[in-house]
Each structure stands twice: as C-alpha cells, then as structure tokens.
Amino acid sequence: MDHSCHLGAVDRRTFLTLVGVGLLGTLGGCSVGGWGRRSSGVRMVPAATATTTSPPPRQALPAIPAPKPGRPVVVSSAPGPTSQVVLTVDDGYCGECVAGYVDFAVRTGTQLSFLPNGTFAEFWTPHLERLRPLVAAGQVQVANHTWSHKNITRLADASVRDEIQRNEQWIEDSFGITGRPYFRPPFGMHDKRTDNIAGSLGYTRILLWNGTLGDATVEKPEELLALADKWMRAGAIVLGHANHPAVLGVFGQLRQLIAGRHLEPVTLDAMLGTSRATG
C-alpha cells in the first residue's frame, strides 16, 4: 500500500519537503536555506554500535485532558535558536519498520514523536506494551495524523472531523494519552477550513516539517542517509515514516549523525513548549 501522493512531473520527495516548509517554488526563503552545504562525513557503520539504554522507570500517565478549542497555528520548526531536533515518524503500514523504530527507542533512549494512523493498528498493537512506558516517561510522544491518511482538503467537514476524532480515540485507547494539540494533515495538505476544524477539536498546532528522510516512498539506505545529512540540523522537525524497510539498517548511522552534530533529539512538547497533560 503506497500512501504517497501522485504528483506527476514533480518529484514526490521534493514536494513533501517544500510542502512542509510552506513553499512550492524555492527553498531560498525558508529557515533551512544553506543546509546540506557541508558533508557530515557519515560512514556506513553497523547499527549495533548504538549504545543500550535501560528501560525508563515506570511512571503514571497524566489524566487525558478535555479538548481545548482554539485558533490553529502552523508549526514546522523550532521557535528560536536551539540545539534540539525532533524526529517525527508517520503512518506505520510496515510492521517490521514499526518494530524497528520501537526497538531503536527502547535500545537507545532516543526521544521520538510518532504520528500513526489508526487504520494500521494491527502493526502498532503488538508493540503497545513496550511503547506505553516510553510514553509515560515522556520519551515518546504520539500525535494525530488522521485515521486513514486521506487528503482532508477533499473531504466534507463531517468527514474531516471523523478522521481526526476517530484517530484521537484510538490514540487514547492504545497509548493512554491524547494526541492534542498536534495534528499533521496527510501529505501536508491543509487549508484554512481544515485548520479551523482541527482547532475546534483542540488540535491547535498544525504540524508540518522543515526536513525529510524522503521515505514516504521506497528508497535505498544511502538515499535516506544523504537526506538525513542534508536536513538533520538544529531546530529541525524532520519527517520520517514507518513504511519502508530502508531505515532498518541505518539507525546506528542516524544516531551517529545526531551525536556528531551535538544535536539533542526531543519530543514536540519539549521543543515547542506544550504539554500532553494540558493538551
């Protein structure tokens, strides 16, 4: 199943990146201009070189807060200078990829933000017992990416609400936490109408991105690493997917890249000053 959009003559990876920063013409005016000019010197090394971190101590999850409707704000990067970076992982229709990301989080303690679609619940459910302690500890955040990954700009108002609310209920039931206030529209496709619907449901942060691993489509590991080298920078919200297995062999290299640039991987809440306890 391929949930990437069909873009005709436009390269899909380029489109996803440009949509994420709100541009379809040029990267010249975006906050990441100039990234990728210097090679990081990333080498292909075994993933096993990553260190092992003990599981986080058991903690209680905060009560799920009631929705707080408000004006939606589009976010795609850190609000100011920082050494932080957020790795967001969308979708999840590759079971071994979901398992790989979960193992990476457990093994290394790396903070991640998952944006799964409930329609792929069969691939997430086997890992909930490992994920819930990470969510409780604040290492893993879960946000909303709709139930079935449809282009919501083409849906009626009621269907947009259903896509968001149905996925929110699945997130609450599965992970014990709310996805609010972060909502990422599939393909990055949104408009004022869909933003306002999301805001009315308490999803007041419309989440885009300003860097991508390009793995919404099938790619080679070296292609993924080249894009990571280009976009994994301070203040970035990086778009990844648990959809194709190229990522499975490069977790060690990704962690090496982050460490080599002295970046601090954090959750959306940590970078953007929000809280799952208040939604």
C-alpha positions as CSV (number, residue, x, y, z in Angstrom):
1,M,0.0,0.0,0.0
2,D,1.5,3.4,-1.0
3,H,0.2,6.4,0.7
4,S,2.4,8.9,-1.0
5,C,0.6,11.4,-3.2
6,H,0.8,11.2,-7.0
7,L,2.5,14.4,-8.2
8,G,3.0,13.9,-11.9
9,A,6.2,15.5,-13.1
10,V,7.1,16.9,-9.6
11,D,9.4,14.8,-7.6
12,R,7.5,13.5,-4.6
13,R,10.3,13.8,-2.1
14,T,10.9,17.4,-3.1
15,F,7.2,18.1,-3.0
16,L,6.9,16.7,0.6
17,T,9.8,18.8,1.8
18,L,8.6,22.0,0.1
19,V,5.0,21.5,1.4
20,G,6.5,21.0,4.9
21,V,8.1,24.4,4.9
22,G,5.2,26.1,3.2
23,L,6.9,26.6,-0.2
24,L,6.4,25.1,-3.6
25,G,8.7,27.3,-5.6
26,T,12.1,27.7,-3.9
27,L,13.9,26.9,-0.7
28,G,15.7,30.2,-0.8
29,G,13.3,32.0,1.7
30,C,12.9,29.1,4.2
31,S,14.5,28.8,7.6
32,V,16.7,25.9,6.4
33,G,18.4,27.7,3.5
34,G,22.0,26.6,3.1
35,W,21.6,23.2,4.8
36,G,23.5,20.4,3.2
37,R,26.4,22.6,2.0
38,R,28.9,20.7,4.2
39,S,29.2,16.9,4.4
40,S,28.9,15.4,7.9
41,G,31.2,12.6,7.0
42,V,28.7,9.9,7.9
43,R,30.0,6.4,7.4
44,M,28.1,3.2,7.0
45,V,28.6,1.5,10.3
46,P,26.7,-1.4,11.9
47,A,23.6,-0.4,13.8
48,A,24.9,-2.5,16.7
49,T,27.4,0.3,17.6
50,A,24.5,2.2,19.2
51,T,24.6,2.0,23.0
52,T,21.9,0.4,25.0
53,T,19.9,2.3,27.5
54,S,18.0,0.8,30.4
55,P,14.2,1.0,30.1
56,P,12.7,4.1,31.7
57,P,11.2,3.7,35.2
58,R,7.5,3.1,35.4
59,Q,5.6,6.3,35.6
60,A,1.9,7.2,35.7
61,L,0.3,8.8,32.7
62,P,-1.4,12.2,33.3
63,A,-5.2,12.2,33.0
64,I,-6.4,12.8,29.5
65,P,-7.4,16.5,29.3
66,A,-10.6,17.7,27.7
67,P,-10.2,19.3,24.3
68,K,-9.4,23.0,24.3
69,P,-10.6,24.5,21.1
70,G,-8.6,27.4,19.8
71,R,-7.1,29.2,16.9
72,P,-4.9,26.9,14.8
73,V,-1.2,27.8,14.3
74,V,1.0,26.1,11.7
75,V,4.4,25.0,13.0
76,S,7.3,23.5,11.1
77,S,10.4,24.2,13.1
78,A,11.8,25.3,16.4
79,P,10.5,28.8,17.5
80,G,14.1,30.0,18.1
81,P,17.8,29.1,18.1
82,T,18.3,25.7,19.7
83,S,20.4,22.5,19.5
84,Q,17.2,20.4,19.6
85,V,15.8,18.3,16.8
86,V,12.5,16.4,16.5
87,L,12.3,13.2,14.6
88,T,8.7,12.5,13.7
89,V,7.6,9.1,12.3
90,D,4.4,9.0,10.4
91,D,1.9,6.3,9.3
92,G,3.2,2.7,10.1
93,Y,2.0,0.3,7.5
94,C,5.2,-1.7,7.6
95,G,5.2,-4.0,10.6
96,E,8.9,-4.6,10.7
97,C,9.5,-0.8,10.4
98,V,7.3,-0.1,13.4
99,A,9.1,-2.8,15.3
100,G,12.4,-1.3,14.3
101,Y,11.6,2.1,15.5
102,V,10.2,0.8,18.8
103,D,13.4,-1.2,19.3
104,F,15.5,1.8,18.4
105,A,13.7,3.9,21.1
106,V,13.9,1.2,23.7
107,R,17.5,0.4,23.0
108,T,19.0,3.9,22.8
109,G,16.6,6.1,24.8
110,T,16.2,8.4,21.8
111,Q,13.2,10.7,22.0
112,L,10.7,10.2,19.1
113,S,7.3,11.6,18.1
114,F,5.1,9.1,16.4
115,L,2.1,10.1,14.2
116,P,0.4,6.8,13.4
117,N,-2.8,6.2,11.5
118,G,-5.3,4.0,13.4
119,T,-6.2,2.1,10.2
120,F,-2.7,0.5,10.6
121,A,-3.5,-0.5,14.2
122,E,-2.5,-4.2,13.5
123,F,1.1,-3.1,13.1
124,W,1.2,-1.0,16.3
125,T,-0.8,-3.1,18.7
126,P,1.9,-5.8,19.2
127,H,4.3,-3.1,20.5
128,L,2.0,-1.2,22.9
129,E,3.4,-2.9,26.0
130,R,6.8,-1.6,25.1
131,L,5.6,1.8,24.0
132,R,3.4,2.7,26.9
133,P,6.3,3.0,29.4
134,L,8.1,5.2,26.9
135,V,5.1,7.4,26.5
136,A,4.6,7.6,30.3
137,A,8.3,8.6,30.7
138,G,8.0,11.4,28.2
139,Q,10.5,9.8,25.8
140,V,7.8,9.1,23.1
141,Q,5.1,11.4,22.1
142,V,2.1,10.5,20.0
143,A,0.3,13.0,17.7
144,N,-2.6,12.8,15.3
145,H,-2.3,12.1,11.6
146,T,-5.9,11.1,10.8
147,W,-7.4,7.7,10.9
148,S,-7.0,6.6,7.3
149,H,-4.5,9.0,5.7
150,K,-6.8,10.7,3.2
151,N,-6.3,14.1,1.7
152,I,-8.6,16.0,4.0
153,T,-8.9,19.1,1.7
154,R,-11.1,16.9,-0.4
155,L,-13.4,15.7,2.4
156,A,-16.6,17.3,3.7
157,D,-16.4,18.9,7.1
158,A,-18.0,16.0,8.9
159,S,-15.6,13.6,7.3
160,V,-12.6,15.7,8.4
161,R,-13.9,15.7,12.0
162,D,-14.4,12.0,11.9
163,E,-10.9,11.3,10.6
164,I,-9.4,13.4,13.5
165,Q,-11.7,12.2,16.2
166,R,-11.6,8.6,15.3
167,N,-7.8,8.6,15.4
168,E,-7.8,10.6,18.7
169,Q,-9.9,7.9,20.3
170,W,-7.6,5.2,19.0
171,I,-4.6,7.0,20.4
172,E,-6.2,7.4,23.8
173,D,-7.3,3.8,23.9
174,S,-4.0,2.4,22.7
175,F,-1.4,4.7,24.2
176,G,-3.3,6.2,27.2
177,I,-2.6,9.7,26.1
178,T,-4.1,12.4,23.9
179,G,-2.6,13.4,20.6
180,R,-3.6,17.0,21.1
181,P,-2.5,19.7,20.4
182,Y,-0.6,18.4,17.3
183,F,-2.3,17.4,14.1
184,R,-0.4,16.6,10.9
185,P,-2.5,16.6,7.8
186,P,-1.7,13.7,5.4
187,F,0.7,14.8,2.6
188,G,0.9,18.2,4.3
189,M,-2.3,19.1,2.5
190,H,-4.4,21.6,4.5
191,D,-6.2,24.9,4.2
192,K,-7.9,27.4,6.4
193,R,-11.1,25.3,6.5
194,T,-9.4,22.1,7.7
195,D,-7.1,24.0,10.1
196,N,-10.2,25.6,11.7
197,I,-11.9,22.2,12.0
198,A,-8.8,20.8,13.7
199,G,-8.6,23.8,16.0
200,S,-12.2,23.4,17.0
201,L,-11.3,19.8,18.2
202,G,-8.4,21.1,20.3
203,Y,-5.8,20.4,17.7
204,T,-4.4,23.9,17.7
205,R,-0.9,23.1,16.3
206,I,-1.0,22.2,12.6
207,L,2.3,20.2,12.3
208,L,4.4,20.4,9.2
209,W,8.2,19.9,8.9
210,N,11.3,21.5,7.5
211,G,13.4,18.4,6.8
212,T,12.7,14.9,5.4
213,L,14.2,11.5,5.2
214,G,12.3,11.0,1.9
215,D,11.0,7.6,3.0
216,A,7.3,8.2,2.1
217,T,8.4,6.3,-1.0
218,V,10.7,3.4,-1.5
219,E,14.4,4.4,-1.4
220,K,17.8,3.0,-0.8
221,P,19.5,3.3,2.6
222,E,22.2,5.6,1.1
223,E,19.5,7.9,-0.2
224,L,17.9,8.1,3.2
225,L,21.3,8.8,4.8
226,A,22.0,11.5,2.2
227,L,18.7,13.3,3.1
228,A,19.4,12.9,6.8
229,D,22.8,14.5,6.2
230,K,21.1,17.4,4.4
231,W,18.2,18.0,6.8
232,M,19.1,16.8,10.3
233,R,20.1,20.2,11.7
234,A,19.5,22.2,14.8
235,G,15.9,23.4,15.2
236,A,14.6,20.9,12.6
237,I,11.3,19.0,12.7
238,V,12.3,16.0,10.4
239,L,9.7,13.9,8.6
240,G,10.2,10.2,8.6
241,H,7.9,7.2,8.0
242,A,7.5,3.7,9.3
243,N,6.5,2.5,5.9
244,H,9.6,1.0,4.0
245,P,12.5,-1.0,5.3
246,A,15.4,1.2,4.2
247,V,15.6,2.7,7.6
248,L,16.1,-0.6,9.4
249,G,19.8,-0.9,8.6
250,V,20.7,2.8,9.3
251,F,19.5,3.5,12.9
252,G,23.1,3.4,14.1
253,Q,24.2,5.9,11.4
254,L,21.3,8.3,12.2
255,R,22.2,8.3,15.8
256,Q,25.9,8.8,15.0
257,L,24.9,11.8,12.8
258,I,22.8,13.3,15.6
259,A,25.6,12.9,18.1
260,G,28.3,14.2,15.7
261,R,26.4,17.4,15.3
262,H,25.8,17.7,19.0
263,L,22.0,17.7,18.5
264,E,19.5,16.9,21.2
265,P,16.6,14.7,20.0
266,V,13.5,15.7,21.8
267,T,9.7,15.4,21.5
268,L,7.4,18.0,20.1
269,D,6.3,19.1,23.5
270,A,9.9,19.7,24.6
271,M,10.8,21.8,21.6
272,L,7.6,23.7,21.3
273,G,6.7,24.3,24.9
274,T,3.4,22.3,25.0
275,S,2.2,19.6,27.4
276,R,0.3,16.4,26.9
277,A,-1.1,17.0,30.4
278,T,-3.0,20.0,29.2
279,G,-3.5,19.1,25.6
